[in-house]
Amino acid sequence: MSYGYSKDLRLKALSYYDRCHLKSLVCEVFGIHRQTLSRWLSLRDSDAGSLEIKPRSKKPHKIDSDKLRSYIASNPDAYLSEIAKEFSVSDVAILYACRRLKITRKKNRAVS
């Protein structure tokens, strides 16, 4: 899935706008939203503006995966709140980290 329009399309749309000066026509011809065209125009007209596609950065995880695995292995009955205090994060952060690492917290009961 693409996260942005190509620079070529952006330049073509802006040059078409420079010729016709109608945002609605440019949006219809190029199949873009009016707000997108307005954003491109403001980027082009700004001092440091660039029409380049900005790469998306992925934030590093705050919780160390190896430390979490070893903590859960040594404390299998610990509640999420207890684990969260140990790692200085919220309960939900621990929940998402466990999901990411495919660690289940469900206790298995003996079937009689």
C-alpha positions in Angstrom: 0.0 0.0 0.0 1.4 3.4 -0.9 1.5 6.1 1.7 1.8 9.1 -0.7 1.3 10.3 -4.2 4.4 10.3 -6.5 6.4 13.5 -6.9 5.6 13.3 -10.7 1.8 13.4 -10.0 2.3 16.2 -7.6 4.2 18.3 -10.1 1.7 17.6 -12.9 -1.2 18.6 -10.7 0.5 21.8 -9.6 1.4 22.8 -13.2 -2.2 22.1 -14.3 -3.4 24.3 -11.5 -1.0 27.0 -12.6 -2.6 26.9 -16.0 -6.3 26.8 -15.1 -6.4 28.2 -11.5 -9.4 26.0 -10.6 -8.9 23.6 -7.7 -12.1 21.7 -8.3 -11.1 20.9 -11.9 -7.6 19.8 -10.9 -9.0 17.6 -8.2 -11.5 16.0 -10.6 -8.9 15.4 -13.4 -6.2 13.9 -11.1 -8.5 12.2 -8.6 -7.2 13.9 -5.5 -8.9 15.6 -2.6 -9.2 19.4 -2.5 -7.3 19.5 0.8 -4.5 17.5 -0.7 -4.1 20.0 -3.5 -4.2 22.9 -1.0 -1.5 21.2 1.1 0.7 20.8 -2.0 0.2 24.4 -2.9 1.2 25.6 0.6 4.2 23.3 0.6 5.4 24.7 -2.7 4.9 28.3 -1.7 6.6 28.0 1.7 10.3 28.8 2.1 11.5 25.3 3.2 8.7 23.4 1.5 9.5 20.3 -0.6 7.2 18.1 -2.5 9.2 15.0 -1.7 7.5 12.1 -0.1 8.6 11.9 3.5 9.5 8.4 4.7 7.5 7.1 7.6 9.6 6.2 10.6 8.7 3.4 12.9 9.2 4.2 16.6 11.3 1.8 18.6 9.5 -0.2 21.3 9.9 1.1 24.8 9.8 -2.3 26.4 12.7 -4.6 25.8 11.3 -7.9 24.4 14.0 -10.2 26.0 13.6 -8.6 29.5 9.8 -8.9 29.3 10.0 -12.6 28.3 12.4 -13.4 31.1 10.3 -11.5 33.6 7.1 -13.3 32.6 8.9 -16.6 32.7 10.2 -16.0 36.2 6.9 -14.5 37.4 4.2 -16.4 35.6 1.4 -15.3 38.0 2.1 -11.6 37.9 -0.7 -9.2 37.0 -0.3 -6.8 34.1 -0.2 -3.9 36.6 2.7 -5.5 38.5 4.6 -6.1 35.3 3.8 -2.5 34.3 5.3 -1.1 37.5 8.4 -3.2 37.0 8.9 -1.7 33.5 7.6 1.8 34.3 4.9 1.7 31.7 1.1 1.4 31.6 -0.9 -1.8 31.8 -2.0 -1.3 28.2 1.6 -1.1 27.0 2.4 -4.4 28.6 -0.8 -5.9 27.0 0.3 -4.7 23.6 3.8 -5.9 24.1 2.6 -9.3 25.1 0.4 -9.4 22.0 3.3 -8.4 19.8 5.4 -11.1 21.2 2.6 -13.6 21.1 2.7 -14.2 24.9 -0.6 -15.4 26.3 -1.4 -14.6 29.9 -4.3 -17.1 30.1 -4.0 -19.6 32.8 -4.7 -23.3 31.9 -7.0 -25.1 34.3 -6.8 -28.8 34.7 -9.7 -30.6 33.0 -11.4 -33.2 35.2 
